[in-house]
Structures are given as structure tokens and as C-alpha cells.
Amino acid sequence: MRAVPEVPGPGQESVWDYPRPPRVEPSNELVEVRLGGVLVARSTRTLRVLETSHPPTYYLPVEDVAAGVLHPAAGSTRCEFKGDAAYLDVVAGGSVARSAAWTYPDPWPGFEALAGHVAVMPGAMDECRVDGEVVVPQEGGFYGGWVTSRVVGPFKGGPGTWGW
């Protein structure tokens, strides 16, 4: 199946205009993350990673994550662009989201800005918001994209999209 990009409307971006390899760009949008009924992160100093066919993934400065909610988790993965990711459990309000956050402790060249930042799987949280809008998680459970009305797809991650 070949993807047919949607046409973006005013103020929207097409994920098919994002580059590969991905680009990292700063964002001053208000990003909020809740788990277990608790606000676990709030930032206007995030980074967006933009990659062809994927909704943006938001990386928050570790300093903007509530103290004590991130716990080292087993396992790691390697991104062909960013390097080796370390996983974290997110624990708050009696809830535990296992391996639902990740960081790049020593990102590869071109992605150094990600050091000291953490991303979360929006589908594993109670709620993630960007400028007040509730985020829809990227389909598939493998990628950590944040779908908002700002972006149009179709998005990689759902059934039949693995080869995109």
C-alpha cells in the first residue's frame, strides 16, 4: 500500500514534508503530561523530532519532569539516526507506566540536543496536551508520535504501514 499524503489546511503541517533523517527543532508550545491523575511534566522548552510519515515526538527537558516520577527500566533500543535509547518507567498517583519513557544519554551526531531530554508514549499516559489540545497517540504502540490538529498524515504505525 502506498501512502497518499493528506493536503494540509491553514496552520497545519504534513508529516510527508518532514525530512528523513529526522530534524530536531525547539518548540515553545505548552506541553503537559498526566499520569495517575498527577501532572508529571509541564514545559514550554521542548524539542520536536520530525520524521517523514511520523507525527512529531516531543522531548521534554528532564528538569521539567516532576522529581521522582522517572525510574530506570530494563532494555534499550537503537535508532539508526539518534543512537541508543534508555527506557524509563513513569510512576505517579499510584500508576506505573512501564518502559513508557525514553532518553538518549549519548545521542549521535546531529541529535546532541536530545541529551538531557525525555520522551513519553502518549498512549501510556492518562493524558498528554499540546497548547491545551489533547494528543492522540500514534497508532501501533511502537512509535511515540503525538497527533494533534496541527499535523496531517497518513501516519506510519497502523496496520499495513510498516514498509512506508
Backbone bond lengths (Angstrom), bond angles and torsions (degrees), N, CA, C in turn:
res aa  C-N    CA-C-N  psi(-1)  N-CA   C-N-CA  omega(-1)  CA-C   N-CA-C  phi
1 M - - - 1.454 - - 1.530 108.74 -
2 R 1.291 116.44 130.79 1.459 121.57 178.41 1.526 108.53 -101.24
3 A 1.320 115.94 134.59 1.458 120.75 -179.14 1.520 110.60 -73.38
4 V 1.319 115.74 139.88 1.457 121.98 173.93 1.527 106.36 -112.45
5 P 1.338 117.15 106.80 1.463 119.64 -176.86 1.526 112.99 -60.12
6 E 1.338 114.90 137.79 1.454 121.02 173.52 1.530 108.34 -73.89
7 V 1.307 116.13 151.30 1.463 121.12 178.25 1.525 108.29 -86.07
8 P 1.347 116.94 122.76 1.466 118.39 -179.40 1.524 111.17 -70.84
9 G 1.334 114.82 144.86 1.455 120.80 174.87 1.523 109.59 -90.82
10 P 1.316 117.24 -175.07 1.465 120.64 178.67 1.533 111.31 -56.88
11 G 1.324 115.94 131.38 1.468 121.09 178.69 1.515 114.45 77.11
12 Q 1.331 118.55 5.70 1.463 121.71 -179.96 1.523 111.08 -106.81
13 E 1.334 114.53 160.41 1.463 123.10 175.82 1.522 108.33 -121.27
14 S 1.320 116.76 144.27 1.462 121.39 172.09 1.519 107.92 -95.24
15 V 1.320 116.18 131.14 1.465 119.08 177.53 1.527 110.97 -66.72
16 W 1.315 116.98 -12.65 1.458 120.75 177.75 1.519 111.84 -81.68
17 D 1.328 116.48 -7.88 1.464 121.17 172.97 1.527 111.71 -94.99
18 Y 1.325 117.23 -6.35 1.465 121.02 176.70 1.531 108.64 -73.46
19 P 1.328 117.30 152.28 1.471 120.13 -175.83 1.524 113.67 -85.12
20 R 1.308 114.05 166.62 1.468 122.94 168.54 1.513 105.43 -139.46
21 P 1.319 120.57 117.76 1.461 127.90 3.73 1.536 111.95 -61.02
22 P 1.347 115.05 159.72 1.456 120.04 -176.32 1.524 113.11 -65.42
23 R 1.323 113.84 162.52 1.461 122.44 176.12 1.528 108.19 -113.53
24 V 1.329 116.37 144.22 1.461 122.55 173.87 1.520 106.83 -107.12
25 E 1.330 116.23 128.79 1.461 118.79 177.90 1.528 110.00 -137.31
26 P 1.331 116.43 144.13 1.468 119.67 178.12 1.521 110.79 -71.39
27 S 1.326 115.76 151.70 1.457 121.94 177.46 1.524 108.81 -136.60
28 N 1.323 116.28 139.66 1.458 119.97 174.82 1.524 111.48 -106.72
29 E 1.335 116.58 13.83 1.466 120.86 174.62 1.527 108.53 -63.49
30 L 1.335 116.22 149.42 1.453 120.20 176.25 1.527 108.86 -80.63
31 V 1.333 116.38 115.53 1.462 122.56 179.48 1.526 108.16 -109.79
32 E 1.334 115.66 128.03 1.469 121.41 179.54 1.524 109.24 -130.19
33 V 1.338 114.69 140.59 1.463 121.53 -178.82 1.519 108.11 -129.81
34 R 1.340 116.86 131.33 1.465 122.24 178.61 1.523 110.29 -123.55
35 L 1.329 114.40 141.03 1.469 121.80 174.13 1.514 107.71 -146.00
36 G 1.326 116.75 136.67 1.463 120.89 179.96 1.512 112.46 59.91
37 G 1.343 115.95 29.86 1.454 120.47 -179.65 1.517 114.25 76.63
38 V 1.336 117.03 6.86 1.461 122.43 -175.90 1.532 109.70 -112.97
39 L 1.328 115.91 138.55 1.465 120.49 172.42 1.526 106.73 -75.35
40 V 1.337 116.57 108.71 1.474 120.52 -175.42 1.523 112.59 -97.24
41 A 1.338 117.39 -16.10 1.459 119.88 178.46 1.520 108.72 -156.26
42 R 1.334 113.93 143.94 1.470 121.01 177.36 1.512 106.54 -152.29
43 S 1.339 116.41 125.79 1.459 118.89 -176.08 1.521 111.58 -155.19
44 T 1.321 114.98 147.94 1.466 122.43 167.14 1.529 108.85 -118.59
45 R 1.349 115.35 20.70 1.468 121.28 -178.66 1.526 110.33 -126.39
46 T 1.312 117.07 43.80 1.459 120.82 -175.65 1.527 111.44 -88.48
47 L 1.313 113.78 170.82 1.464 122.09 171.62 1.522 107.37 -119.22
48 R 1.311 116.46 138.94 1.466 121.10 173.62 1.518 107.73 -106.14
49 V 1.335 116.20 131.05 1.458 121.12 172.01 1.519 106.09 -100.87
50 L 1.334 114.84 122.71 1.458 122.20 -174.90 1.517 109.56 -116.09
51 E 1.331 115.80 119.31 1.464 121.23 -178.40 1.517 109.52 -134.99
52 T 1.325 116.07 140.37 1.462 122.54 -179.64 1.525 111.03 -43.97
53 S 1.303 116.16 129.61 1.462 127.30 175.04 1.526 114.76 75.74
54 H 1.327 117.81 1.17 1.470 121.24 -179.18 1.520 110.97 -115.50
55 P 1.347 117.49 138.42 1.456 117.97 169.23 1.528 108.97 -65.39
56 P 1.323 118.38 156.97 1.467 120.52 -177.70 1.532 112.01 -57.81
57 T 1.324 115.01 147.05 1.456 121.76 168.08 1.521 106.37 -108.13
58 Y 1.325 115.76 128.79 1.462 120.84 -179.31 1.525 110.00 -95.38
59 Y 1.323 115.53 132.26 1.466 123.27 176.02 1.521 107.83 -113.09
60 L 1.322 115.83 124.51 1.458 122.03 -177.66 1.518 110.41 -102.23
61 P 1.337 117.56 141.95 1.466 118.62 174.10 1.529 109.10 -59.69
62 V 1.319 117.01 136.85 1.465 120.88 -179.30 1.535 110.45 -56.30
63 E 1.333 116.86 -32.41 1.464 120.22 179.76 1.528 112.57 -64.30
64 D 1.331 117.85 -19.72 1.456 121.70 -178.80 1.529 112.37 -96.52
65 V 1.325 116.14 9.20 1.464 122.81 174.97 1.525 106.89 -103.51
66 A 1.325 116.81 136.69 1.465 121.50 -178.42 1.529 110.47 -55.91
67 A 1.309 115.37 140.50 1.464 121.36 179.26 1.529 110.37 -60.76
68 G 1.321 115.47 136.93 1.457 121.35 173.05 1.511 116.90 83.62
69 V 1.333 118.59 0.54 1.475 118.48 -178.27 1.525 113.10 -91.49
70 L 1.321 117.75 -17.07 1.466 120.97 -179.70 1.518 110.07 -101.40
71 H 1.341 116.04 128.87 1.463 122.25 -179.37 1.522 109.34 -130.58
72 P 1.326 118.07 132.89 1.469 120.03 179.74 1.534 111.51 -53.36
73 A 1.316 115.59 139.60 1.465 122.02 178.71 1.526 108.42 -122.63
74 A 1.315 115.57 161.21 1.463 120.74 179.02 1.521 110.03 -72.94
75 G 1.320 114.65 154.56 1.452 120.56 172.60 1.503 113.99 93.72
76 S 1.322 113.47 160.66 1.458 121.37 175.54 1.526 107.43 -156.17
77 T 1.319 114.90 163.31 1.453 120.48 174.38 1.519 107.39 -136.47
78 R 1.312 115.70 165.36 1.461 120.83 177.68 1.523 108.82 -120.23
79 C 1.309 114.58 126.14 1.466 121.05 172.17 1.519 106.79 -93.33
80 E 1.305 116.80 135.39 1.464 120.67 -178.20 1.522 112.57 -63.23
81 F 1.320 117.69 -15.61 1.462 121.55 -179.15 1.529 113.01 -110.11
82 K 1.335 116.09 -44.48 1.467 120.71 -170.48 1.523 113.80 -91.36
83 G 1.320 118.18 -24.87 1.457 121.10 179.95 1.511 112.39 111.77
84 D 1.346 116.19 -150.00 1.458 122.72 -175.18 1.523 111.31 -92.93
85 A 1.334 115.85 123.76 1.460 122.59 -179.80 1.522 109.68 -94.90
86 A 1.322 115.99 138.99 1.463 123.03 171.74 1.526 107.20 -105.56
87 Y 1.338 116.73 139.33 1.465 121.13 -175.80 1.514 111.61 -100.03
88 L 1.340 113.30 155.13 1.461 121.36 -177.92 1.517 109.39 -137.24
89 D 1.337 115.71 142.37 1.457 120.74 167.87 1.521 106.81 -83.31
90 V 1.326 116.30 147.05 1.461 121.61 173.98 1.526 106.14 -111.48
91 V 1.346 116.38 124.30 1.455 122.26 -173.98 1.528 108.54 -127.72
92 A 1.347 115.85 122.00 1.465 119.91 178.80 1.524 110.10 -164.19
93 G 1.317 116.29 145.58 1.461 121.83 173.89 1.508 114.17 54.16
94 G 1.334 117.71 32.89 1.453 121.56 -179.65 1.518 114.32 82.16
95 S 1.317 117.79 1.11 1.469 121.69 178.08 1.521 110.31 -105.73
96 V 1.329 114.82 146.62 1.463 121.19 176.05 1.528 107.78 -127.58
97 A 1.317 115.69 120.08 1.467 121.40 175.31 1.525 106.40 -105.75
98 R 1.325 115.82 102.11 1.467 121.94 -173.60 1.530 111.88 -72.64
99 S 1.325 114.65 131.44 1.471 122.05 178.03 1.532 111.80 48.84
100 A 1.318 116.71 35.51 1.460 122.03 -175.45 1.521 113.22 -93.64
101 A 1.333 116.77 0.13 1.456 121.16 177.65 1.518 107.98 -134.50
102 W 1.319 116.30 156.32 1.458 120.16 178.03 1.516 110.01 -148.60
103 T 1.315 113.87 160.73 1.454 121.54 179.50 1.520 108.60 -145.52
104 Y 1.305 115.86 160.14 1.465 121.74 175.28 1.526 107.16 -113.15
105 P 1.351 117.60 94.93 1.466 120.18 -177.18 1.526 113.62 -61.52
106 D 1.330 116.54 -32.06 1.467 121.19 -178.93 1.527 108.61 -138.62
107 P 1.354 116.60 71.30 1.469 118.91 -174.98 1.527 112.40 -63.78
108 W 1.307 114.09 152.63 1.456 121.22 -178.68 1.529 111.21 -73.48
109 P 1.340 116.85 164.40 1.472 120.66 -179.89 1.532 112.67 -52.13
110 G 1.312 114.35 136.28 1.451 121.75 -177.26 1.513 113.08 95.96
111 F 1.341 116.23 -16.25 1.466 121.03 -177.83 1.527 111.64 -125.12
112 E 1.332 116.30 18.59 1.470 121.64 -178.21 1.527 112.28 -56.33
113 A 1.327 117.76 -28.93 1.469 121.32 -179.00 1.524 112.30 -60.61
114 L 1.339 117.90 -21.98 1.471 120.64 -178.13 1.529 112.81 -74.53
115 A 1.322 117.93 -16.30 1.470 119.97 177.87 1.526 108.81 -58.91
116 G 1.323 116.45 136.91 1.455 120.77 179.92 1.525 113.98 79.61
117 H 1.335 116.31 11.28 1.462 121.86 178.81 1.527 109.56 -121.50
118 V 1.319 115.32 157.53 1.458 121.70 179.16 1.527 109.14 -134.80
119 A 1.329 115.29 142.21 1.463 121.95 175.20 1.519 108.52 -113.39
120 V 1.333 116.11 153.85 1.464 120.44 177.45 1.525 109.56 -127.43
121 M 1.325 114.47 152.47 1.462 121.13 173.41 1.528 107.29 -79.06
122 P 1.317 118.60 111.22 1.462 118.49 -176.18 1.527 113.37 -60.11
123 G 1.332 117.60 -29.83 1.457 120.33 179.75 1.512 114.19 -70.45
124 A 1.334 117.58 -16.40 1.463 121.68 179.15 1.525 111.97 -92.71
125 M 1.321 117.11 -8.20 1.458 121.99 -179.83 1.527 109.80 -97.59
126 D 1.328 116.67 162.70 1.468 119.73 173.87 1.521 109.31 -62.71
127 E 1.341 114.52 -42.91 1.450 119.08 -176.30 1.520 109.10 -166.62
128 C 1.313 115.10 141.23 1.465 122.41 170.03 1.520 106.19 -124.92
129 R 1.334 115.46 142.21 1.462 121.07 179.92 1.520 110.05 -132.10
130 V 1.335 114.50 146.38 1.461 122.01 171.92 1.520 106.00 -124.52
131 D 1.318 116.21 117.06 1.473 121.87 -176.83 1.524 111.51 49.01
132 G 1.333 116.46 40.98 1.459 122.35 176.52 1.510 115.20 87.84
133 E 1.326 118.15 -14.36 1.468 121.54 -179.37 1.523 110.14 -85.35
134 V 1.323 116.80 130.00 1.465 121.09 177.56 1.520 108.91 -70.68
135 V 1.326 115.25 130.44 1.459 123.50 -178.05 1.524 110.36 -80.72
136 V 1.317 115.67 142.66 1.468 122.46 170.14 1.526 105.68 -100.55
137 P 1.347 117.78 127.74 1.473 119.37 179.54 1.524 112.13 -66.65
138 Q 1.334 115.54 145.44 1.458 120.71 172.49 1.515 108.51 -60.18
139 E 1.308 116.79 137.59 1.467 121.53 -179.84 1.518 112.04 -62.88
140 G 1.311 116.02 156.43 1.450 121.83 169.02 1.512 115.81 103.64
141 G 1.311 119.24 -23.20 1.453 121.12 176.99 1.509 116.05 76.80
142 F 1.339 118.97 -3.32 1.460 121.17 -179.05 1.523 111.16 -100.24
143 Y 1.319 116.14 -40.35 1.455 121.31 -177.87 1.524 109.65 -93.87
144 G 1.322 116.26 158.02 1.458 120.79 -176.14 1.505 114.47 -110.73
145 G 1.332 118.29 33.44 1.451 120.99 -177.28 1.517 113.55 -72.19
146 W 1.326 114.52 151.38 1.458 123.80 -179.13 1.528 108.07 -112.58
147 V 1.320 117.80 110.23 1.451 122.16 -179.50 1.529 109.05 -91.75
148 T 1.338 115.10 122.86 1.461 122.46 173.77 1.523 107.78 -129.08
149 S 1.312 115.62 176.00 1.470 119.70 179.04 1.525 111.36 -68.51
150 R 1.316 117.62 -9.51 1.471 121.88 179.54 1.532 111.93 -72.68
151 V 1.345 117.39 -23.79 1.466 120.18 -173.93 1.528 111.31 -119.36
152 V 1.343 114.51 147.26 1.458 120.73 174.73 1.522 108.49 -123.66
153 G 1.328 116.37 154.92 1.448 122.86 -174.91 1.511 112.34 -111.40
154 P 1.327 114.08 -138.48 1.456 128.42 8.33 1.532 112.10 -69.02
155 F 1.340 115.09 159.25 1.455 122.30 -175.06 1.522 111.42 -106.22
156 K 1.307 115.70 139.92 1.463 120.97 173.53 1.523 108.54 -66.81
157 G 1.329 116.67 148.97 1.455 121.15 175.48 1.511 113.72 131.02
158 G 1.316 116.96 -33.45 1.459 120.50 -179.36 1.520 111.80 -80.68
159 P 1.312 116.95 176.52 1.465 121.10 178.75 1.529 111.33 -55.06
160 G 1.331 115.71 136.05 1.460 121.83 176.61 1.523 115.42 82.16
161 T 1.354 117.47 4.65 1.460 119.76 -175.86 1.523 113.52 -108.09
162 W 1.312 118.25 -0.84 1.470 121.24 -173.60 1.533 112.24 -56.28
163 G 1.332 117.89 -37.48 1.449 121.43 -176.36 1.519 115.78 -84.48
164 W 1.315 118.36 2.54 1.463 120.78 -179.87 1.493 111.20 -65.80
